[in-house]
Amino acid sequence: MLHVTFGLAWVAFALTIALHCADEAAHDFLGVYNTNALAIRRCTHLPIPFFSIRGFITALGSAVVLLLLLSPLAFHGIHWIRVAAVPVGIIAGIANGAQHIGTSIILRRQMPGVITSPLCIFAGTWLLWSCGR
């Protein structure tokens, strides 16, 4: 049996993440991220990673490709992919989008990635909603 709604939500989520990554890359996300990672490392000694633009695009591009490669499983409603969709939708979709918007409000400037953040929240919400159907 095909699970079209969940499959479409999964693909839409993957494409939204791709668009969001492009938004971040186009608006110097790494300039903000790497500066904050350095400050966190100095204060806490946590091994927060630094990224080059190549590493950033490779890591996030690979994640998007993986999501798209898993889409046939989503269209077939495989149980474990529905389970995996819950934290992915919450963290990469809703929380990530809310964080970009919240940071932009707090700092009173447009942060990299904020343009596509509402789409991330919507796609993450749709993915979660479709998991329960």
C-alpha positions in Angstrom: 0.0 0.0 0.0 1.4 3.4 -0.9 1.5 6.2 1.7 1.4 9.2 -0.7 0.9 11.9 1.9 3.8 10.8 4.0 6.0 10.3 0.9 5.1 13.7 -0.4 5.8 15.3 3.0 9.2 13.5 3.1 10.2 14.7 -0.3 8.9 18.3 0.4 10.9 18.3 3.6 14.1 17.1 1.8 13.7 19.8 -0.8 13.0 22.5 1.8 16.2 21.5 3.6 18.1 21.9 0.3 16.6 25.3 -0.2 17.3 26.3 3.4 21.0 25.2 3.0 21.2 27.3 -0.2 19.7 30.3 1.7 22.3 29.9 4.5 25.2 29.5 2.1 24.1 32.6 0.1 23.9 34.7 3.3 27.3 33.8 5.0 25.9 31.4 7.5 29.5 30.1 8.1 30.7 33.5 9.1 28.1 33.5 11.9 28.4 29.8 12.8 32.2 29.5 12.9 32.5 32.7 15.1 30.0 31.3 17.6 31.6 27.8 17.5 34.9 29.4 18.4 33.4 31.3 21.3 31.7 28.2 22.6 34.9 26.2 22.3 36.8 28.9 24.3 34.2 29.0 27.1 33.3 25.3 27.4 36.0 23.4 25.7 33.4 21.4 23.8 34.6 20.1 20.4 32.2 22.2 18.3 33.2 21.6 14.7 34.2 24.4 12.3 33.2 24.1 8.7 34.6 25.3 5.4 32.2 26.2 2.7 33.1 22.9 0.9 32.6 20.9 4.1 29.3 22.7 4.8 27.9 22.0 1.3 29.2 18.4 1.3 27.7 17.6 4.7 24.3 19.2 4.1 24.2 18.1 0.5 24.9 14.5 1.6 22.0 14.8 4.1 19.6 16.0 1.5 20.7 13.3 -0.9 20.2 10.7 1.8 16.7 12.0 2.5 15.8 11.8 -1.2 17.3 8.3 -1.5 15.1 7.2 1.4 11.9 8.7 -0.2 10.8 5.4 -1.7 10.7 3.9 1.8 8.6 6.9 2.9 6.1 6.3 0.0 5.8 2.7 1.2 5.3 3.8 4.8 8.1 1.7 6.3 7.8 1.9 10.1 11.3 2.9 11.0 11.3 5.8 8.5 8.2 7.2 10.1 9.9 6.8 13.5 13.0 8.6 12.2 10.9 11.4 10.7 9.8 12.5 14.1 13.2 13.8 15.5 14.3 14.9 12.0 11.1 17.0 11.6 11.4 18.4 15.0 15.1 19.2 15.0 15.9 20.0 11.4 12.5 21.5 10.6 10.7 23.1 13.4 13.4 23.8 16.0 16.0 24.9 13.3 13.5 27.3 11.7 12.3 28.7 15.0 15.9 29.2 16.1 16.7 31.3 12.9 13.6 33.4 13.4 14.1 33.8 17.2 17.8 34.8 16.8 16.8 37.3 14.1 14.3 38.9 16.5 16.6 38.9 19.5 19.6 40.4 17.5 17.3 42.7 15.5 18.9 41.7 12.2 18.2 39.2 9.5 20.2 36.1 10.3 21.4 33.7 7.5 18.7 31.2 6.8 15.8 33.2 8.2 14.2 33.7 4.8 13.5 30.0 4.4 12.8 29.3 8.1 9.0 29.5 7.8 9.2 26.8 5.1 11.3 24.6 7.4 8.7 25.0 10.2 5.9 24.2 7.7 7.7 21.2 6.2 8.7 19.8 9.6 5.1 20.2 10.8 3.7 18.5 7.7 6.2 15.7 8.1 5.2 15.2 11.7 1.5 15.4 10.9 1.9 12.9 8.1 3.7 10.4 10.4 0.5 9.9 12.4 -1.7 9.2 9.5 
